[in-house]
């Protein structure tokens, strides 16, 4: 199969929001009854601003006219550290492949595109949150568990 990988633009916001909701439903095991209205509103606002100012890159994967995969990377800056002297960071999220298209290299190639985008911006500090299903893919790509971070619950 020959897939088309497209960098999303402002014209793709409707598709991005729909895909975002699908990803969240799948990752959180939510049915169609879960109210995602506010997430959709906030996602639309986020994409509108972030695609415009370059703080997010989104990739849409097509098989002809059908969306079969997606992925995104958000860019931000923190205080510089010894190990990250620019303070520039990237966070990969919204990785998704339609179940009928899994195990065809779509997610791996999407990761390649996103990581290359970050490196082209001079960013080497790249992280992500992995689902149990996605963890082997990320490990194969070279991601490792982080031991020095914590999250407030």
N, CA, C and O atoms as a GROMACS GRO file, in nm:
protein
  612
    1UNK      N    1   0.084  -0.119   0.000
    1UNK     CA    2   0.000   0.000   0.000
    1UNK      C    3   0.088   0.124   0.000
    1UNK      O    4   0.194   0.128   0.062
    2UNK      N    5   0.041   0.224  -0.070
    2UNK     CA    6   0.115   0.350  -0.079
    2UNK      C    7   0.037   0.458  -0.005
    2UNK      O    8  -0.066   0.505  -0.053
    3UNK      N    9   0.087   0.497   0.111
    3UNK     CA   10   0.018   0.595   0.194
    3UNK      C   11   0.073   0.734   0.169
    3UNK      O   12   0.190   0.750   0.134
    4UNK      N   13  -0.013   0.834   0.186
    4UNK     CA   14   0.029   0.973   0.171
    4UNK      C   15   0.038   1.036   0.311
    4UNK      O   16  -0.059   1.032   0.387
    5UNK      N   17   0.153   1.093   0.342
    5UNK     CA   18   0.176   1.160   0.471
    5UNK      C   19   0.172   1.309   0.446
    5UNK      O   20   0.252   1.363   0.369
    6UNK      N   21   0.078   1.377   0.511
    6UNK     CA   22   0.057   1.520   0.486
    6UNK      C   23   0.076   1.599   0.614
    6UNK      O   24   0.022   1.562   0.719
    7UNK      N   25   0.152   1.707   0.608
    7UNK     CA   26   0.162   1.798   0.721
    7UNK      C   27   0.036   1.882   0.722
    7UNK      O   28   0.003   1.949   0.624
    8UNK      N   29  -0.035   1.880   0.834
    8UNK     CA   30  -0.164   1.949   0.844
    8UNK      C   31  -0.147   2.100   0.841
    8UNK      O   32  -0.046   2.155   0.884
    9UNK      N   33  -0.250   2.166   0.788
    9UNK     CA   34  -0.256   2.312   0.782
    9UNK      C   35  -0.386   2.358   0.848
    9UNK      O   36  -0.464   2.276   0.896
   10UNK      N   37  -0.407   2.487   0.849
   10UNK     CA   38  -0.530   2.544   0.905
   10UNK      C   39  -0.655   2.482   0.840
   10UNK      O   40  -0.757   2.465   0.906
   11UNK      N   41  -0.645   2.448   0.713
   11UNK     CA   42  -0.760   2.390   0.642
   11UNK      C   43  -0.796   2.250   0.694
   11UNK      O   44  -0.904   2.200   0.665
   12UNK      N   45  -0.707   2.188   0.769
   12UNK     CA   46  -0.729   2.052   0.820
   12UNK      C   47  -0.780   2.048   0.963
   12UNK      O   48  -0.789   1.940   1.022
   13UNK      N   49  -0.814   2.162   1.020
   13UNK     CA   50  -0.851   2.165   1.162
   13UNK      C   51  -0.971   2.076   1.192
   13UNK      O   52  -0.970   2.007   1.295
   14UNK      N   53  -1.073   2.074   1.108
   14UNK     CA   54  -1.188   1.986   1.134
   14UNK      C   55  -1.144   1.840   1.143
   14UNK      O   56  -1.187   1.767   1.233
   15UNK      N   57  -1.060   1.798   1.050
   15UNK     CA   58  -1.010   1.660   1.050
   15UNK      C   59  -0.926   1.634   1.175
   15UNK      O   60  -0.938   1.529   1.237
   16UNK      N   61  -0.842   1.730   1.212
   16UNK     CA   62  -0.758   1.714   1.330
   16UNK      C   63  -0.840   1.699   1.457
   16UNK      O   64  -0.810   1.615   1.541
   17UNK      N   65  -0.944   1.780   1.471
   17UNK     CA   66  -1.029   1.773   1.590
   17UNK      C   67  -1.101   1.639   1.595
   17UNK      O   68  -1.107   1.575   1.700
   18UNK      N   69  -1.156   1.596   1.483
   18UNK     CA   70  -1.225   1.467   1.478
   18UNK      C   71  -1.129   1.353   1.514
   18UNK      O   72  -1.164   1.264   1.591
   19UNK      N   73  -1.010   1.358   1.458
   19UNK     CA   74  -0.910   1.255   1.487
   19UNK      C   75  -0.870   1.259   1.633
   19UNK      O   76  -0.853   1.154   1.696
   20UNK      N   77  -0.854   1.378   1.689
   20UNK     CA   78  -0.817   1.393   1.830
   20UNK      C   79  -0.920   1.326   1.920
   20UNK      O   80  -0.885   1.254   2.014
   21UNK      N   81  -1.047   1.350   1.891
   21UNK     CA   82  -1.153   1.289   1.972
   21UNK      C   83  -1.149   1.136   1.959
   21UNK      O   84  -1.166   1.066   2.058
   22UNK      N   85  -1.127   1.086   1.838
   22UNK     CA   86  -1.117   0.940   1.817
   22UNK      C   87  -1.002   0.882   1.898
   22UNK      O   88  -1.016   0.777   1.961
   23UNK      N   89  -0.888   0.950   1.897
   23UNK     CA   90  -0.771   0.903   1.972
   23UNK      C   91  -0.802   0.898   2.121
   23UNK      O   92  -0.772   0.800   2.188
   24UNK      N   93  -0.862   1.004   2.173
   24UNK     CA   94  -0.894   1.009   2.316
   24UNK      C   95  -0.997   0.903   2.355
   24UNK      O   96  -0.986   0.843   2.461
   25UNK      N   97  -1.095   0.882   2.270
   25UNK     CA   98  -1.194   0.776   2.298
   25UNK      C   99  -1.126   0.639   2.303
   25UNK      O  100  -1.152   0.560   2.393
   26UNK      N  101  -1.038   0.613   2.207
   26UNK     CA  102  -0.970   0.483   2.202
   26UNK      C  103  -0.874   0.467   2.321
   26UNK      O  104  -0.875   0.363   2.387
   27UNK      N  105  -0.793   0.568   2.348
   27UNK     CA  106  -0.692   0.559   2.455
   27UNK      C  107  -0.755   0.547   2.593
   27UNK      O  108  -0.701   0.481   2.681
   28UNK      N  109  -0.870   0.612   2.611
   28UNK     CA  110  -0.936   0.613   2.742
   28UNK      C  111  -1.054   0.516   2.750
   28UNK      O  112  -1.126   0.513   2.850
   29UNK      N  113  -1.072   0.437   2.645
   29UNK     CA  114  -1.181   0.339   2.638
   29UNK      C  115  -1.317   0.404   2.666
   29UNK      O  116  -1.395   0.356   2.748
   30UNK      N  117  -1.343   0.515   2.596
   30UNK     CA  118  -1.468   0.589   2.612
   30UNK      C  119  -1.564   0.553   2.499
   30UNK      O  120  -1.523   0.542   2.383
   31UNK      N  121  -1.690   0.536   2.533
   31UNK     CA  122  -1.788   0.509   2.427
   31UNK      C  123  -1.840   0.641   2.370
   31UNK      O  124  -1.797   0.749   2.410
   32UNK      N  125  -1.932   0.630   2.275
   32UNK     CA  126  -1.985   0.749   2.208
   32UNK      C  127  -2.070   0.836   2.301
   32UNK      O  128  -2.102   0.949   2.265
   33UNK      N  129  -2.106   0.785   2.417
   33UNK     CA  130  -2.189   0.862   2.511
   33UNK      C  131  -2.106   0.962   2.592
   33UNK      O  132  -2.162   1.058   2.645
   34UNK      N  133  -1.976   0.942   2.600
   34UNK     CA  134  -1.890   1.034   2.676
   34UNK      C  135  -1.891   1.170   2.608
   34UNK      O  136  -1.867   1.181   2.488
   35UNK      N  137  -1.919   1.274   2.686
   35UNK     CA  138  -1.929   1.410   2.630
   35UNK      C  139  -1.789   1.466   2.606
   35UNK      O  140  -1.713   1.490   2.699
   36UNK      N  141  -1.758   1.487   2.480
   36UNK     CA  142  -1.627   1.539   2.440
   36UNK      C  143  -1.640   1.680   2.382
   36UNK      O  144  -1.549   1.727   2.313
   37UNK      N  145  -1.751   1.747   2.409
   37UNK     CA  146  -1.777   1.879   2.352
   37UNK      C  147  -1.668   1.979   2.389
   37UNK      O  148  -1.614   2.048   2.302
   38UNK      N  149  -1.634   1.988   2.517
   38UNK     CA  150  -1.534   2.085   2.560
   38UNK      C  151  -1.395   2.051   2.505
   38UNK      O  152  -1.319   2.140   2.468
   39UNK      N  153  -1.363   1.923   2.500
   39UNK     CA  154  -1.235   1.882   2.443
   39UNK      C  155  -1.228   1.924   2.296
   39UNK      O  156  -1.124   1.970   2.250
   40UNK      N  157  -1.338   1.907   2.225
   40UNK     CA  158  -1.341   1.947   2.083
   40UNK      C  159  -1.323   2.097   2.068
   40UNK      O  160  -1.247   2.142   1.982
   41UNK      N  161  -1.391   2.175   2.152
   41UNK     CA  162  -1.379   2.322   2.146
   41UNK      C  163  -1.235   2.364   2.175
   41UNK      O  164  -1.178   2.445   2.103
   42UNK      N  165  -1.177   2.309   2.280
   42UNK     CA  166  -1.041   2.345   2.319
   42UNK      C  167  -0.938   2.296   2.216
   42UNK      O  168  -0.838   2.363   2.191
   43UNK      N  169  -0.962   2.179   2.159
   43UNK     CA  170  -0.872   2.127   2.056
   43UNK      C  171  -0.873   2.216   1.932
   43UNK      O  172  -0.769   2.243   1.873
   44UNK      N  173  -0.991   2.260   1.893
   44UNK     CA  174  -1.004   2.350   1.777
   44UNK      C  175  -0.926   2.479   1.803
   44UNK      O  176  -0.854   2.528   1.715
   45UNK      N  177  -0.940   2.534   1.922
   45UNK     CA  178  -0.868   2.656   1.959
   45UNK      C  179  -0.716   2.630   1.959
   45UNK      O  180  -0.639   2.710   1.906
   46UNK      N  181  -0.676   2.519   2.018
   46UNK     CA  182  -0.534   2.484   2.024
   46UNK      C  183  -0.475   2.472   1.884
   46UNK      O  184  -0.374   2.536   1.853
   47UNK      N  185  -0.537   2.391   1.799
   47UNK     CA  186  -0.484   2.372   1.664
   47UNK      C  187  -0.480   2.504   1.586
   47UNK      O  188  -0.384   2.531   1.515
   48UNK      N  189  -0.584   2.585   1.600
   48UNK     CA  190  -0.587   2.713   1.529
   48UNK      C  191  -0.467   2.799   1.562
   48UNK      O  192  -0.406   2.859   1.473
   49UNK      N  193  -0.433   2.806   1.690
   49UNK     CA  194  -0.320   2.889   1.733
   49UNK      C  195  -0.185   2.820   1.707
   49UNK      O  196  -0.092   2.882   1.655
   50UNK      N  197  -0.176   2.694   1.743
   50UNK     CA  198  -0.047   2.624   1.740
   50UNK      C  199   0.003   2.597   1.598
   50UNK      O  200   0.123   2.602   1.572
   51UNK      N  201  -0.088   2.568   1.506
   51UNK     CA  202  -0.045   2.548   1.367
   51UNK      C  203   0.002   2.680   1.307
   51UNK      O  204   0.094   2.684   1.225
   52UNK      N  205  -0.063   2.788   1.350
   52UNK     CA  206  -0.028   2.920   1.298
   52UNK      C  207   0.108   2.966   1.349
   52UNK      O  208   0.189   3.020   1.273
   53UNK      N  209   0.134   2.946   1.479
   53UNK     CA  210   0.260   2.997   1.536
   53UNK      C  211   0.374   2.895   1.532
   53UNK      O  212   0.485   2.925   1.577
   54UNK      N  213   0.348   2.776   1.480
   54UNK     CA  214   0.454   2.676   1.466
   54UNK      C  215   0.486   2.598   1.591
   54UNK      O  216   0.586   2.526   1.594
   55UNK      N  217   0.403   2.609   1.695
   55UNK     CA  218   0.429   2.535   1.818
   55UNK      C  219   0.373   2.393   1.814
   55UNK      O  220   0.381   2.320   1.913
   56UNK      N  221   0.317   2.354   1.701
   56UNK     CA  222   0.267   2.218   1.684
   56UNK      C  223   0.277   2.179   1.537
   56UNK      O  224   0.247   2.259   1.448
   57UNK      N  225   0.319   2.057   1.513
   57UNK     CA  226   0.316   1.998   1.379
   57UNK      C  227   0.229   1.874   1.387
   57UNK      O  228   0.248   1.791   1.475
   58UNK      N  229   0.134   1.862   1.296
   58UNK     CA  230   0.047   1.745   1.291
   58UNK      C  231   0.063   1.678   1.155
   58UNK      O  232   0.073   1.744   1.052
   59UNK      N  233   0.066   1.546   1.158
   59UNK     CA  234   0.075   1.466   1.037
   59UNK      C  235  -0.054   1.386   1.022
   59UNK      O  236  -0.101   1.324   1.117
   60UNK      N  237  -0.110   1.390   0.903
   60UNK     CA  238  -0.227   1.310   0.868
   60UNK      C  239  -0.184   1.208   0.764
   60UNK      O  240  -0.113   1.241   0.669
   61UNK      N  241  -0.227   1.084   0.782
   61UNK     CA  242  -0.190   0.977   0.690
   61UNK      C  243  -0.314   0.931   0.615
   61UNK      O  244  -0.417   0.900   0.675
   62UNK      N  245  -0.302   0.927   0.484
   62UNK     CA  246  -0.415   0.893   0.398
   62UNK      C  247  -0.387   0.766   0.318
   62UNK      O  248  -0.275   0.741   0.275
   63UNK      N  249  -0.492   0.687   0.300
   63UNK     CA  250  -0.497   0.581   0.200
   63UNK      C  251  -0.604   0.628   0.102
   63UNK      O  252  -0.723   0.617   0.129
   64UNK      N  253  -0.561   0.680  -0.009
   64UNK     CA  254  -0.648   0.750  -0.104
   64UNK      C  255  -0.712   0.870  -0.033
   64UNK      O  256  -0.641   0.962   0.005
   65UNK      N  257  -0.845   0.871  -0.015
   65UNK     CA  258  -0.911   0.984   0.050
   65UNK      C  259  -0.946   0.957   0.196
   65UNK      O  260  -1.007   1.041   0.262
   66UNK      N  261  -0.908   0.841   0.248
   66UNK     CA  262  -0.944   0.802   0.384
   66UNK      C  263  -0.827   0.828   0.480
   66UNK      O  264  -0.713   0.791   0.452
   67UNK      N  265  -0.858   0.892   0.593
   67UNK     CA  266  -0.758   0.911   0.700
   67UNK      C  267  -0.737   0.776   0.767
   67UNK      O  268  -0.832   0.714   0.815
   68UNK      N  269  -0.611   0.730   0.771
   68UNK     CA  270  -0.582   0.601   0.833
   68UNK      C  271  -0.483   0.614   0.949
   68UNK      O  272  -0.458   0.517   1.020
   69UNK      N  273  -0.428   0.734   0.969
   69UNK     CA  274  -0.335   0.753   1.078
   69UNK      C  275  -0.309   0.900   1.104
   69UNK      O  276  -0.339   0.986   1.021
   70UNK      N  277  -0.252   0.927   1.220
   70UNK     CA  278  -0.221   1.066   1.256
   70UNK      C  279  -0.116   1.066   1.366
   70UNK      O  280  -0.092   0.966   1.433
   71UNK      N  281  -0.055   1.181   1.383
   71UNK     CA  282   0.040   1.201   1.492
   71UNK      C  283   0.071   1.349   1.502
   71UNK      O  284   0.056   1.423   1.405
   72UNK      N  285   0.113   1.391   1.619
   72UNK     CA  286   0.145   1.532   1.637
   72UNK      C  287   0.262   1.551   1.732
   72UNK      O  288   0.296   1.461   1.810
   73UNK      N  289   0.322   1.668   1.725
   73UNK     CA  290   0.431   1.702   1.814
   73UNK      C  291   0.416   1.848   1.855
   73UNK      O  292   0.403   1.936   1.770
   74UNK      N  293   0.419   1.872   1.985
   74UNK     CA  294   0.406   2.007   2.039
   74UNK      C  295   0.542   2.055   2.086
   74UNK      O  296   0.620   1.980   2.144
   75UNK      N  297   0.569   2.182   2.060
   75UNK     CA  298   0.697   2.243   2.094
   75UNK      C  299   0.678   2.346   2.205
   75UNK      O  300   0.582   2.423   2.204
   76UNK      N  301   0.771   2.345   2.300
   76UNK     CA  302   0.764   2.442   2.409
   76UNK      C  303   0.904   2.464   2.464
   76UNK      O  304   0.999   2.396   2.427
   77UNK      N  305   0.914   2.561   2.553
   77UNK     CA  306   1.044   2.595   2.610
   77UNK      C  307   1.034   2.599   2.762
   77UNK      O  308   0.936   2.650   2.818
   78UNK      N  309   1.136   2.545   2.827
   78UNK     CA  310   1.147   2.548   2.972
   78UNK      C  311   1.280   2.614   3.006
   78UNK      O  312   1.358   2.648   2.917
   79UNK      N  313   1.306   2.632   3.134
   79UNK     CA  314   1.436   2.687   3.174
   79UNK      C  315   1.547   2.595   3.125
   79UNK      O  316   1.533   2.473   3.134
   80UNK      N  317   1.655   2.650   3.075
   80UNK     CA  318   1.767   2.567   3.032
   80UNK      C  319   1.826   2.487   3.149
   80UNK      O  320   1.823   2.532   3.263
   81UNK      N  321   1.877   2.371   3.118
   81UNK     CA  322   1.944   2.286   3.217
   81UNK      C  323   2.079   2.244   3.161
   81UNK      O  324   2.113   2.274   3.046
   82UNK      N  325   2.155   2.177   3.241
   82UNK     CA  326   2.285   2.129   3.195
   82UNK      C  327   2.268   2.035   3.075
   82UNK      O  328   2.344   2.042   2.979
   83UNK      N  329   2.167   1.947   3.083
   83UNK     CA  330   2.145   1.848   2.977
   83UNK      C  331   2.062   1.902   2.861
   83UNK      O  332   2.060   1.841   2.754
   84UNK      N  333   1.995   2.013   2.879
   84UNK     CA  334   1.916   2.075   2.772
   84UNK      C  335   1.940   2.226   2.779
   84UNK      O  336   1.860   2.300   2.834
   85UNK      N  337   2.051   2.267   2.724
   85UNK     CA  338   2.097   2.404   2.743
   85UNK      C  339   2.015   2.508   2.668
   85UNK      O  340   2.025   2.627   2.698
   86UNK      N  341   1.934   2.466   2.571
   86UNK     CA  342   1.845   2.562   2.504
   86UNK      C  343   1.710   2.571   2.574
   86UNK      O  344   1.639   2.671   2.558
   87UNK      N  345   1.674   2.469   2.650
   87UNK     CA  346   1.543   2.465   2.713
   87UNK      C  347   1.432   2.423   2.617
   87UNK      O  348   1.316   2.413   2.658
   88UNK      N  349   1.465   2.400   2.491
   88UNK     CA  350   1.363   2.361   2.393
   88UNK      C  351   1.326   2.214   2.412
   88UNK      O  352   1.413   2.128   2.428
   89UNK      N  353   1.195   2.188   2.410
   89UNK     CA  354   1.146   2.051   2.427
   89UNK      C  355   1.035   2.024   2.326
   89UNK      O  356   0.974   2.116   2.271
   90UNK      N  357   1.010   1.896   2.305
   90UNK     CA  358   0.901   1.854   2.217
   90UNK      C  359   0.829   1.737   2.283
   90UNK      O  360   0.889   1.655   2.352
   91UNK      N  361   0.699   1.731   2.259
   91UNK     CA  362   0.616   1.626   2.318
   91UNK      C  363   0.530   1.566   2.208
   91UNK      O  364   0.447   1.635   2.148
   92UNK      N  365   0.550   1.438   2.181
   92UNK     CA  366   0.473   1.368   2.078
   92UNK      C  367   0.342   1.320   2.138
   92UNK      O  368   0.339   1.264   2.248
   93UNK      N  369   0.235   1.342   2.063
   93UNK     CA  370   0.104   1.299   2.110
   93UNK      C  371   0.010   1.275   1.993
   93UNK      O  372   0.043   1.304   1.878
   94UNK      N  373  -0.106   1.222   2.025
   94UNK     CA  374  -0.212   1.200   1.926
   94UNK      C  375  -0.169   1.101   1.818
   94UNK      O  376  -0.213   1.111   1.704
   95UNK      N  377  -0.084   1.006   1.855
   95UNK     CA  378  -0.045   0.901   1.761
   95UNK      C  379  -0.160   0.802   1.748
   95UNK      O  380  -0.210   0.750   1.848
   96UNK      N  381  -0.200   0.777   1.626
   96UNK     CA  382  -0.313   0.686   1.605
   96UNK      C  383  -0.304   0.624   1.466
   96UNK      O  384  -0.269   0.690   1.368
   97UNK      N  385  -0.335   0.495   1.460
   97UNK     CA  386  -0.350   0.426   1.332
   97UNK      C  387  -0.482   0.350   1.336
   97UNK      O  388  -0.511   0.280   1.433
   98UNK      N  389  -0.561   0.363   1.231
   98UNK     CA  390  -0.686   0.290   1.218
   98UNK      C  391  -0.655   0.141   1.238
   98UNK      O  392  -0.560   0.091   1.179
   99UNK      N  393  -0.735   0.070   1.320
   99UNK     CA  394  -0.705  -0.071   1.348
   99UNK      C  395  -0.685  -0.157   1.222
   99UNK      O  396  -0.602  -0.248   1.224
  100UNK      N  397  -0.757  -0.130   1.116
  100UNK     CA  398  -0.743  -0.209   0.993
  100UNK      C  399  -0.609  -0.185   0.923
  100UNK      O  400  -0.573  -0.261   0.833
  101UNK      N  401  -0.537  -0.081   0.963
  101UNK     CA  402  -0.411  -0.044   0.898
  101UNK      C  403  -0.289  -0.063   0.988
  101UNK      O  404  -0.178  -0.024   0.951
  102UNK      N  405  -0.308  -0.122   1.104
  102UNK     CA  406  -0.196  -0.139   1.196
  102UNK      C  407  -0.099  -0.246   1.145
  102UNK      O  408  -0.136  -0.332   1.066
  103UNK      N  409   0.025  -0.237   1.191
  103UNK     CA  410   0.133  -0.330   1.155
  103UNK      C  411   0.176  -0.315   1.009
  103UNK      O  412   0.223  -0.410   0.946
  104UNK      N  413   0.159  -0.194   0.956
  104UNK     CA  414   0.201  -0.165   0.819
  104UNK      C  415   0.307  -0.055   0.814
  104UNK      O  416   0.341  -0.006   0.706
  105UNK      N  417   0.360  -0.017   0.930
  105UNK     CA  418   0.466   0.082   0.935
  105UNK      C  419   0.420   0.227   0.939
  105UNK      O  420   0.502   0.318   0.934
  106UNK      N  421   0.289   0.249   0.947
  106UNK     CA  422   0.235   0.385   0.944
  106UNK      C  423   0.282   0.465   1.066
  106UNK      O  424   0.332   0.577   1.051
  107UNK      N  425   0.265   0.410   1.185
  107UNK     CA  426   0.303   0.483   1.306
  107UNK      C  427   0.454   0.507   1.310
  107UNK      O  428   0.499   0.614   1.350
  108UNK      N  429   0.531   0.408   1.269
  108UNK     CA  430   0.677   0.424   1.271
  108UNK      C  431   0.720   0.536   1.177
  108UNK      O  432   0.802   0.620   1.214
  109UNK      N  433   0.664   0.538   1.057
  109UNK     CA  434   0.702   0.644   0.962
  109UNK      C  435   0.652   0.780   1.010
  109UNK      O  436   0.720   0.881   0.991
  110UNK      N  437   0.535   0.784   1.072
  110UNK     CA  438   0.486   0.910   1.129
  110UNK      C  439   0.583   0.960   1.236
  110UNK      O  440   0.614   1.079   1.241
  111UNK      N  441   0.631   0.869   1.321
  111UNK     CA  442   0.731   0.905   1.422
  111UNK      C  443   0.858   0.960   1.357
  111UNK      O  444   0.914   1.058   1.404
  112UNK      N  445   0.902   0.896   1.251
  112UNK     CA  446   1.022   0.944   1.180
  112UNK      C  447   1.004   1.088   1.134
  112UNK      O  448   1.094   1.171   1.148
  113UNK      N  449   0.887   1.118   1.079
  113UNK     CA  450   0.859   1.253   1.030
  113UNK      C  451   0.858   1.353   1.146
  113UNK      O  452   0.918   1.460   1.136
  114UNK      N  453   0.791   1.317   1.255
  114UNK     CA  454   0.780   1.408   1.370
  114UNK      C  455   0.916   1.432   1.437
  114UNK      O  456   0.948   1.546   1.470
  115UNK      N  457   0.993   1.327   1.455
  115UNK     CA  458   1.125   1.342   1.518
  115UNK      C  459   1.216   1.425   1.428
  115UNK      O  460   1.291   1.509   1.476
  116UNK      N  461   1.210   1.402   1.297
  116UNK     CA  462   1.291   1.482   1.204
  116UNK      C  463   1.251   1.629   1.211
  116UNK      O  464   1.337   1.717   1.203
  117UNK      N  465   1.121   1.656   1.225
  117UNK     CA  466   1.074   1.794   1.236
  117UNK      C  467   1.133   1.861   1.360
  117UNK      O  468   1.179   1.975   1.354
  118UNK      N  469   1.132   1.788   1.472
  118UNK     CA  470   1.189   1.842   1.596
  118UNK      C  471   1.339   1.868   1.581
  118UNK      O  472   1.388   1.973   1.619
  119UNK      N  473   1.408   1.773   1.526
  119UNK     CA  474   1.554   1.788   1.510
  119UNK      C  475   1.586   1.903   1.415
  119UNK      O  476   1.686   1.973   1.434
  120UNK      N  477   1.504   1.924   1.312
  120UNK     CA  478   1.523   2.038   1.222
  120UNK      C  479   1.505   2.171   1.293
  120UNK      O  480   1.557   2.274   1.249
  121UNK      N  481   1.430   2.169   1.404
  121UNK     CA  482   1.410   2.289   1.485
  121UNK      C  483   1.516   2.300   1.595
  121UNK      O  484   1.510   2.390   1.679
  122UNK      N  485   1.613   2.210   1.594
  122UNK     CA  486   1.719   2.212   1.694
  122UNK      C  487   1.679   2.155   1.827
  122UNK      O  488   1.737   2.189   1.930
  123UNK      N  489   1.580   2.067   1.827
  123UNK     CA  490   1.528   2.010   1.952
  123UNK      C  491   1.566   1.862   1.960
  123UNK      O  492   1.533   1.783   1.872
  124UNK      N  493   1.636   1.828   2.068
  124UNK     CA  494   1.673   1.688   2.092
  124UNK      C  495   1.598   1.629   2.210
  124UNK      O  496   1.591   1.506   2.224
  125UNK      N  497   1.540   1.712   2.297
  125UNK     CA  498   1.466   1.665   2.414
  125UNK      C  499   1.322   1.636   2.370
  125UNK      O  500   1.237   1.726   2.368
  126UNK      N  501   1.296   1.510   2.336
  126UNK     CA  502   1.166   1.469   2.283
  126UNK      C  503   1.110   1.362   2.375
  126UNK      O  504   1.177   1.263   2.404
  127UNK      N  505   0.987   1.381   2.421
  127UNK     CA  506   0.924   1.283   2.508
  127UNK      C  507   0.783   1.254   2.460
  127UNK      O  508   0.732   1.318   2.368
  128UNK      N  509   0.721   1.156   2.523
  128UNK     CA  510   0.584   1.118   2.488
  128UNK      C  511   0.525   1.037   2.602
  128UNK      O  512   0.597   0.991   2.690
  129UNK      N  513   0.395   1.020   2.598
  129UNK     CA  514   0.325   0.932   2.691
  129UNK      C  515   0.280   0.812   2.610
  129UNK      O  516   0.213   0.828   2.507
  130UNK      N  517   0.315   0.692   2.654
  130UNK     CA  518   0.286   0.572   2.576
  130UNK      C  519   0.174   0.491   2.636
  130UNK      O  520   0.168   0.469   2.758
  131UNK      N  521   0.084   0.446   2.550
  131UNK     CA  522  -0.014   0.346   2.593
  131UNK      C  523   0.057   0.212   2.595
  131UNK      O  524   0.167   0.197   2.541
  132UNK      N  525  -0.005   0.114   2.658
  132UNK     CA  526   0.055  -0.019   2.662
  132UNK      C  527   0.074  -0.074   2.520
  132UNK      O  528   0.176  -0.137   2.491
  133UNK      N  529  -0.023  -0.049   2.433
  133UNK     CA  530  -0.014  -0.097   2.296
  133UNK      C  531   0.097  -0.027   2.218
  133UNK      O  532   0.163  -0.088   2.134
  134UNK      N  533   0.118   0.102   2.245
  134UNK     CA  534   0.217   0.178   2.170
  134UNK      C  535   0.360   0.164   2.220
  134UNK      O  536   0.454   0.192   2.146
  135UNK      N  537   0.376   0.120   2.343
  135UNK     CA  538   0.509   0.114   2.404
  135UNK      C  539   0.612   0.037   2.320
  135UNK      O  540   0.723   0.087   2.304
  136UNK      N  541   0.582  -0.082   2.267
  136UNK     CA  542   0.684  -0.153   2.187
  136UNK      C  543   0.730  -0.073   2.064
  136UNK      O  544   0.848  -0.078   2.029
  137UNK      N  545   0.640  -0.002   2.001
  137UNK     CA  546   0.677   0.081   1.886
  137UNK      C  547   0.776   0.188   1.928
  137UNK      O  548   0.879   0.208   1.862
  138UNK      N  549   0.746   0.257   2.037
  138UNK     CA  550   0.832   0.366   2.082
  138UNK      C  551   0.969   0.314   2.127
  138UNK      O  552   1.071   0.378   2.103
  139UNK      N  553   0.970   0.199   2.194
  139UNK     CA  554   1.096   0.139   2.236
  139UNK      C  555   1.179   0.099   2.114
  139UNK      O  556   1.301   0.120   2.112
  140UNK      N  557   1.114   0.043   2.013
  140UNK     CA  558   1.184   0.006   1.889
  140UNK      C  559   1.246   0.129   1.824
  140UNK      O  560   1.355   0.122   1.767
  141UNK      N  561   1.178   0.242   1.835
  141UNK     CA  562   1.228   0.366   1.775
  141UNK      C  563   1.345   0.424   1.854
  141UNK      O  564   1.425   0.501   1.800
  142UNK      N  565   1.354   0.387   1.983
  142UNK     CA  566   1.465   0.438   2.065
  142UNK      C  567   1.422   0.514   2.189
  142UNK      O  568   1.508   0.564   2.262
  143UNK      N  569   1.292   0.525   2.214
  143UNK     CA  570   1.246   0.591   2.336
  143UNK      C  571   1.268   0.498   2.455
  143UNK      O  572   1.254   0.376   2.443
  144UNK      N  573   1.302   0.556   2.569
  144UNK     CA  574   1.323   0.479   2.692
  144UNK      C  575   1.241   0.543   2.805
  144UNK      O  576   1.204   0.660   2.798
  145UNK      N  577   1.215   0.463   2.908
  145UNK     CA  578   1.143   0.515   3.023
  145UNK      C  579   1.223   0.624   3.093
  145UNK      O  580   1.346   0.623   3.092
  146UNK      N  581   1.151   0.719   3.153
  146UNK     CA  582   1.217   0.829   3.224
  146UNK      C  583   1.209   0.801   3.374
  146UNK      O  584   1.103   0.764   3.425
  147UNK      N  585   1.321   0.818   3.442
  147UNK     CA  586   1.322   0.786   3.585
  147UNK      C  587   1.322   0.908   3.674
  147UNK      O  588   1.297   0.897   3.794
  148UNK      N  589   1.350   1.025   3.619
  148UNK     CA  590   1.368   1.143   3.702
  148UNK      C  591   1.250   1.240   3.702
  148UNK      O  592   1.262   1.352   3.753
  149UNK      N  593   1.138   1.199   3.647
  149UNK     CA  594   1.022   1.289   3.644
  149UNK      C  595   0.909   1.229   3.725
  149UNK      O  596   0.898   1.108   3.740
  150UNK      N  597   0.825   1.317   3.776
  150UNK     CA  598   0.707   1.277   3.851
  150UNK      C  599   0.591   1.362   3.805
  150UNK      O  600   0.609   1.466   3.741
  151UNK      N  601   0.471   1.317   3.838
  151UNK     CA  602   0.350   1.390   3.801
  151UNK      C  603   0.260   1.400   3.923
  151UNK      O  604   0.243   1.303   3.996
  152UNK      N  605   0.202   1.517   3.945
  152UNK     CA  606   0.110   1.538   4.056
  152UNK      C  607  -0.026   1.478   4.020
  152UNK      O  608  -0.081   1.507   3.914
  153UNK      N  609  -0.078   1.396   4.108
  153UNK     CA  610  -0.210   1.334   4.085
  153UNK      C  611  -0.315   1.402   4.168
  153UNK      O  612  -0.432   1.365   4.162
   0.00000   0.00000   0.00000
